[in-house]
Amino acid sequence: MTFRSISTQAVIAFLSVLTGLGFLHLKAHASPIDPEEYEQALVTATRLISAGAWGDALSTLNALTDQFPQSRVGHLLKADVFAALAGTREQLSQFKSVEIESLRRQIKLRWRHHQEFSNKNEGLIPNKLIKVSAQQSLVLYVDLPAARLYIFRNNGQALVSEADYYVTIGKKGFGKEREGDLKTPVGIYSISGYKPGSTLHERYGHGALTLDYPNPLDQHLERTGYGIWIHGTEPGWINRGPFASDGCITLSNNDFKDLVTRFDLQSGTLVVVDDQPIWKPVQWIKTTGDRLVSELSFKSEIIDSATKQGSSEHLVHDEKSVDLGLTEILLYPGSSAELVTQRLLLSDMQPKKIITEYWNRDDDDRWQLAHRKE
């Protein structure tokens, strides 16, 4: 039998078995591999398929699925190759299912990242990361539209990109407001703990990093929900489609293991989850930071949220304490606040205090406090 004698129905049946529930019997364990090698193999196969190099694409995919039998996107790409060799690719492209479309979105996002964003963003920093505290040696940045988690190292002078991973987010997208809405939060959070996979249900895979959702601003805005984590993937999958979690941020087990073993993540490590990523040169980051430090000087009067109730303006600066100034300035993702800052106060009367403040601009273009957490 030649490849061309394979019927459309046979190809569709083959594809359905690979991507359906019958595929879940495969072992959850994947052989150790550099996480970048797995994705590079998918990208290489996609490039070869686009060029019509079916034989080379099939060889690449055979090697990948031999090592990762759970790679549903790998099997889906193999089905595309078989369909092309059978002369039925056009008919197969019309075959739709929610699961298959989700896998195809994953392939497109990975391809787009490597074709468009990898080089485009080289040397740039997300504009939300204006000034990161010297206490933060690492920053996790989630680009929600690109389904990508970036790891930045803070060397004291600038942020340097160390790694990035494909991620899955909530089934209903992002912008969490209520418990059970199946959305991933947008905002600025921190790691609150680590749970090894051996202590969790298998759906969390290799383990989980817990986040402090709802943060003080979320609580102020009466957002509900809990248990928003960064975690691994359940058995039967390498990665799910981009919208497949209940609101968490999930990585493949291999990527999650690389994340927690390669980087010294601590309780309090910054996690910025961004719905509108904009990448800027380092000089723009520095210039914007200098301007905001000037605008938010705590030696001058500012409008506090108390003025909304008719209270008089007052100095935020406490004359009995030593204000060490702004230690952190971040543009806040989403529409609930424009800026979040941290500053350090030292006082003879009490131990060191970190004050977190969320800001918006008023109609007169002055910074006004939306919420403060001491």
BELWORA-V91430 format. One record per residue. N is the residue number from 0. SS is DSSP state (~ for helix, > for strand, _ for the rest). PSI is psi in whole degrees, 0 to 359 (* if undefined). D_CENTER is the distance of its C-alpha to the mean C-alpha in Angstrom with 2 decimals. Layout:
BEGIN
n & ss & psi & d_center
N & SS & PSI & D_CENTER
N & SS & PSI & D_CENTER
END
This chain:
BEGIN
n & ss & psi & d_center
0 & _ & 133 & 46.35
1 & _ & 166 & 44.49
2 & ~ & 323 & 40.89
3 & ~ & 344 & 42.34
4 & ~ & 356 & 44.18
5 & _ & 130 & 41.05
6 & _ & 161 & 40.90
7 & ~ & 318 & 38.05
8 & ~ & 322 & 38.33
9 & ~ & 320 & 38.02
10 & ~ & 317 & 34.86
11 & ~ & 318 & 33.33
12 & ~ & 319 & 34.49
13 & ~ & 315 & 33.02
14 & ~ & 320 & 29.63
15 & ~ & 320 & 29.82
16 & ~ & 318 & 30.61
17 & ~ & 326 & 27.72
18 & ~ & 0 & 25.10
19 & _ & 189 & 26.94
20 & ~ & 334 & 27.49
21 & ~ & 348 & 30.08
22 & ~ & 352 & 27.46
23 & ~ & 351 & 26.24
24 & ~ & 347 & 29.14
25 & _ & 152 & 27.65
26 & _ & 147 & 26.86
27 & _ & 338 & 23.49
28 & _ & 134 & 23.90
29 & _ & 145 & 22.78
30 & _ & 145 & 24.59
31 & _ & 139 & 23.00
32 & _ & 151 & 21.68
33 & _ & 125 & 19.66
34 & ~ & 326 & 16.16
35 & ~ & 331 & 16.61
36 & ~ & 321 & 19.95
37 & ~ & 310 & 18.76
38 & ~ & 322 & 16.54
39 & ~ & 324 & 19.32
40 & ~ & 319 & 21.80
41 & ~ & 317 & 20.08
42 & ~ & 318 & 19.92
43 & ~ & 316 & 23.51
44 & ~ & 319 & 24.72
45 & ~ & 319 & 23.28
46 & ~ & 317 & 25.07
47 & ~ & 321 & 28.24
48 & ~ & 317 & 28.23
49 & ~ & 328 & 27.90
50 & _ & 356 & 30.86
51 & _ & 16 & 32.83
52 & _ & 74 & 33.15
53 & ~ & 318 & 33.22
54 & ~ & 313 & 34.83
55 & ~ & 322 & 32.46
56 & ~ & 317 & 29.45
57 & ~ & 321 & 31.00
58 & ~ & 316 & 31.68
59 & ~ & 317 & 28.11
60 & ~ & 326 & 26.85
61 & ~ & 318 & 29.63
62 & ~ & 320 & 28.64
63 & ~ & 312 & 24.99
64 & ~ & 337 & 25.96
65 & ~ & 319 & 28.69
66 & ~ & 329 & 26.27
67 & _ & 78 & 23.54
68 & _ & 345 & 25.58
69 & _ & 0 & 22.63
70 & _ & 92 & 20.88
71 & ~ & 325 & 21.44
72 & ~ & 326 & 20.15
73 & ~ & 315 & 22.62
74 & ~ & 324 & 25.38
75 & ~ & 318 & 24.61
76 & ~ & 323 & 25.00
77 & ~ & 321 & 28.17
78 & ~ & 323 & 29.44
79 & ~ & 318 & 29.04
80 & ~ & 313 & 31.09
81 & ~ & 320 & 33.72
82 & ~ & 320 & 33.97
83 & ~ & 316 & 34.56
84 & ~ & 332 & 37.16
85 & _ & 355 & 38.76
86 & _ & 23 & 38.96
87 & _ & 21 & 37.04
88 & ~ & 321 & 33.66
89 & ~ & 318 & 34.35
90 & ~ & 321 & 35.28
91 & ~ & 325 & 32.29
92 & ~ & 340 & 29.88
93 & _ & 352 & 31.38
94 & _ & 122 & 30.53
95 & _ & 145 & 27.72
96 & _ & 156 & 25.94
97 & ~ & 317 & 22.76
98 & ~ & 318 & 21.53
99 & ~ & 318 & 22.55
100 & ~ & 324 & 21.03
101 & ~ & 318 & 17.64
102 & ~ & 321 & 18.05
103 & ~ & 324 & 19.20
104 & ~ & 322 & 16.17
105 & ~ & 313 & 14.11
106 & ~ & 317 & 16.76
107 & ~ & 320 & 16.75
108 & ~ & 318 & 13.08
109 & ~ & 315 & 13.57
110 & ~ & 315 & 16.91
111 & ~ & 320 & 15.87
112 & ~ & 312 & 13.39
113 & ~ & 332 & 16.30
114 & ~ & 323 & 18.98
115 & ~ & 318 & 17.81
116 & ~ & 328 & 14.89
117 & ~ & 309 & 15.60
118 & ~ & 324 & 18.94
119 & ~ & 322 & 18.41
120 & _ & 2 & 15.87
121 & _ & 127 & 17.91
122 & _ & 1 & 19.20
123 & > & 161 & 17.16
124 & > & 142 & 14.95
125 & > & 134 & 12.61
126 & _ & 346 & 15.35
127 & _ & 337 & 13.87
128 & _ & 67 & 14.55
129 & _ & 306 & 18.33
130 & > & 117 & 19.69
131 & _ & 136 & 18.04
132 & _ & 143 & 20.44
133 & _ & 339 & 22.38
134 & _ & 346 & 21.65
135 & _ & 101 & 17.96
136 & _ & 337 & 18.18
137 & > & 150 & 14.44
138 & > & 131 & 11.42
139 & > & 127 & 7.76
140 & > & 123 & 5.97
141 & > & 115 & 2.72
142 & > & 99 & 5.14
143 & _ & 311 & 5.70
144 & _ & 328 & 9.09
145 & _ & 356 & 8.47
146 & _ & 54 & 6.08
147 & > & 136 & 4.94
148 & > & 122 & 3.87
149 & > & 144 & 7.08
150 & > & 120 & 9.73
151 & > & 138 & 12.48
152 & > & 134 & 15.89
153 & > & 108 & 18.15
154 & _ & 9 & 21.62
155 & _ & 339 & 23.39
156 & _ & 324 & 23.95
157 & _ & 170 & 20.64
158 & > & 136 & 17.04
159 & > & 127 & 16.88
160 & > & 127 & 14.05
161 & > & 326 & 14.51
162 & > & 164 & 12.16
163 & > & 152 & 9.20
164 & > & 146 & 8.26
165 & > & 140 & 7.98
166 & _ & 161 & 6.17
167 & > & 141 & 8.03
168 & > & 193 & 7.83
169 & > & 148 & 11.12
170 & _ & 326 & 14.36
171 & _ & 15 & 15.28
172 & _ & 222 & 12.17
173 & > & 168 & 10.94
174 & _ & 49 & 13.20
175 & _ & 134 & 14.38
176 & _ & 326 & 18.02
177 & _ & 151 & 19.86
178 & _ & 133 & 19.92
179 & _ & 6 & 19.73
180 & _ & 359 & 18.36
181 & _ & 30 & 15.66
182 & _ & 152 & 13.01
183 & > & 136 & 9.67
184 & _ & 153 & 10.53
185 & _ & 127 & 10.11
186 & > & 197 & 11.26
187 & > & 121 & 11.65
188 & > & 182 & 11.85
189 & > & 156 & 12.95
190 & > & 132 & 13.29
191 & > & 347 & 16.56
192 & > & 176 & 17.44
193 & > & 136 & 17.21
194 & > & 117 & 18.77
195 & > & 152 & 20.05
196 & ~ & 332 & 20.11
197 & ~ & 342 & 23.90
198 & ~ & 1 & 23.83
199 & _ & 168 & 21.63
200 & _ & 150 & 22.12
201 & ~ & 341 & 21.45
202 & ~ & 339 & 18.68
203 & ~ & 0 & 16.36
204 & _ & 227 & 17.33
205 & _ & 336 & 17.53
206 & > & 187 & 16.41
207 & > & 141 & 14.06
208 & > & 120 & 12.76
209 & > & 146 & 13.82
210 & > & 159 & 12.57
211 & _ & 37 & 15.21
212 & _ & 134 & 14.59
213 & _ & 135 & 16.89
214 & _ & 178 & 17.16
215 & ~ & 322 & 20.55
216 & ~ & 318 & 19.84
217 & ~ & 317 & 18.61
218 & ~ & 319 & 21.80
219 & ~ & 324 & 23.88
220 & _ & 6 & 22.76
221 & _ & 36 & 23.56
222 & _ & 143 & 20.24
223 & _ & 172 & 20.53
224 & _ & 169 & 18.72
225 & _ & 176 & 17.62
226 & _ & 34 & 16.05
227 & _ & 115 & 12.33
228 & > & 164 & 11.07
229 & > & 119 & 8.71
230 & > & 176 & 11.26
231 & _ & 194 & 13.03
232 & _ & 146 & 14.63
233 & _ & 162 & 18.09
234 & _ & 150 & 21.17
235 & _ & 352 & 22.05
236 & _ & 151 & 18.77
237 & _ & 298 & 16.91
238 & _ & 146 & 13.90
239 & _ & 180 & 14.26
240 & _ & 172 & 13.80
241 & _ & 334 & 10.70
242 & > & 89 & 12.11
243 & > & 355 & 13.60
244 & > & 176 & 12.56
245 & _ & 9 & 14.43
246 & _ & 346 & 11.56
247 & _ & 173 & 9.62
248 & > & 118 & 6.39
249 & > & 146 & 8.46
250 & _ & 165 & 9.26
251 & _ & 156 & 12.80
252 & ~ & 323 & 15.22
253 & ~ & 317 & 16.07
254 & ~ & 319 & 12.66
255 & ~ & 317 & 12.28
256 & ~ & 319 & 15.84
257 & ~ & 318 & 15.33
258 & ~ & 311 & 12.61
259 & ~ & 342 & 14.97
260 & ~ & 330 & 18.13
261 & ~ & 330 & 17.48
262 & _ & 143 & 16.07
263 & _ & 76 & 17.96
264 & _ & 137 & 15.49
265 & _ & 162 & 17.53
266 & _ & 126 & 17.86
267 & _ & 352 & 16.87
268 & _ & 133 & 14.19
269 & > & 136 & 12.22
270 & > & 112 & 8.64
271 & > & 121 & 8.06
272 & > & 109 & 6.12
273 & > & 128 & 7.83
274 & _ & 344 & 9.69
275 & _ & 73 & 12.07
276 & _ & 133 & 11.00
277 & _ & 128 & 14.26
278 & > & 134 & 15.01
279 & > & 155 & 18.27
280 & > & 157 & 20.83
281 & ~ & 322 & 21.31
282 & ~ & 323 & 24.62
283 & ~ & 319 & 23.18
284 & ~ & 314 & 20.90
285 & ~ & 314 & 24.05
286 & ~ & 317 & 26.32
287 & ~ & 320 & 24.15
288 & ~ & 315 & 23.83
289 & ~ & 319 & 27.61
290 & ~ & 318 & 28.29
291 & ~ & 324 & 26.25
292 & ~ & 318 & 27.94
293 & ~ & 315 & 31.21
294 & ~ & 328 & 30.46
295 & _ & 26 & 29.31
296 & _ & 129 & 32.17
297 & _ & 9 & 33.18
298 & _ & 353 & 36.78
299 & _ & 165 & 37.27
300 & _ & 142 & 37.35
301 & > & 164 & 34.36
302 & > & 120 & 34.15
303 & _ & 160 & 32.85
304 & ~ & 339 & 31.78
305 & ~ & 336 & 35.17
306 & ~ & 340 & 36.92
307 & ~ & 334 & 35.76
308 & ~ & 12 & 38.27
309 & _ & 5 & 40.95
310 & _ & 156 & 40.66
311 & _ & 158 & 41.66
312 & _ & 149 & 39.36
313 & > & 167 & 39.02
314 & _ & 130 & 37.74
315 & _ & 328 & 34.41
316 & _ & 127 & 35.76
317 & _ & 116 & 37.73
318 & _ & 342 & 40.91
319 & _ & 357 & 41.35
320 & > & 163 & 38.12
321 & > & 115 & 36.84
322 & > & 114 & 33.76
323 & > & 6 & 31.84
324 & > & 186 & 29.93
325 & > & 122 & 26.32
326 & > & 343 & 24.20
327 & > & 138 & 20.84
328 & > & 121 & 20.07
329 & > & 133 & 16.74
330 & > & 133 & 16.59
331 & _ & 126 & 15.18
332 & _ & 154 & 12.73
333 & _ & 190 & 14.51
334 & _ & 5 & 18.28
335 & _ & 339 & 19.31
336 & _ & 158 & 19.76
337 & _ & 337 & 19.81
338 & > & 145 & 19.71
339 & > & 135 & 19.28
340 & > & 157 & 21.55
341 & > & 142 & 22.77
342 & > & 161 & 26.31
343 & > & 131 & 28.57
344 & > & 132 & 32.02
345 & > & 133 & 34.76
346 & > & 149 & 37.83
347 & _ & 338 & 41.10
348 & _ & 340 & 40.84
349 & _ & 164 & 37.47
350 & _ & 174 & 34.85
351 & _ & 136 & 31.97
352 & > & 132 & 29.88
353 & > & 126 & 26.35
354 & > & 124 & 26.16
355 & > & 129 & 22.95
356 & > & 136 & 23.70
357 & > & 132 & 21.96
358 & > & 150 & 23.73
359 & > & 160 & 24.68
360 & > & 140 & 27.36
361 & _ & 184 & 30.55
362 & _ & 339 & 32.87
363 & _ & 14 & 34.63
364 & _ & 30 & 31.50
365 & _ & 146 & 31.65
366 & > & 131 & 28.81
367 & > & 137 & 29.19
368 & > & 130 & 27.62
369 & > & 325 & 25.71
370 & > & 147 & 25.31
371 & > & 139 & 26.03
372 & > & 119 & 25.24
373 & _ & * & 27.68
END
